[in-house]
């Protein structure tokens, strides 16, 4: 997590200056500048308060690629190219049927 980038982007999306954000929280503008400049690393609860003041939240989400079942990928890679194409065509047909039922 890059707290500097996260805070800077949230503050800008909220249309706030560093001074305005600092005033909302009753802290020094220089503290915001240090965090956004990467010279100070805020505690999680501090970062959460800063983001909340910008109308955003700090949320934990799984990292991409972790917790995935790669068995399906391995299975597909073991297939010959022709078999992969056939499987893709079958799955495309299944998706089309699914979309058709949702339209009704």
Secondary structure as GFF3:
##gff-version 3
##sequence-region A 1 104
A	DSSP	alpha_helix	3	13	.	.	.	ID=ss1
A	DSSP	alpha_helix	18	25	.	.	.	ID=ss2
A	DSSP	alpha_helix	29	37	.	.	.	ID=ss3
A	DSSP	alpha_helix	44	53	.	.	.	ID=ss4
A	DSSP	alpha_helix	71	78	.	.	.	ID=ss5
A	DSSP	alpha_helix	81	103	.	.	.	ID=ss6
###
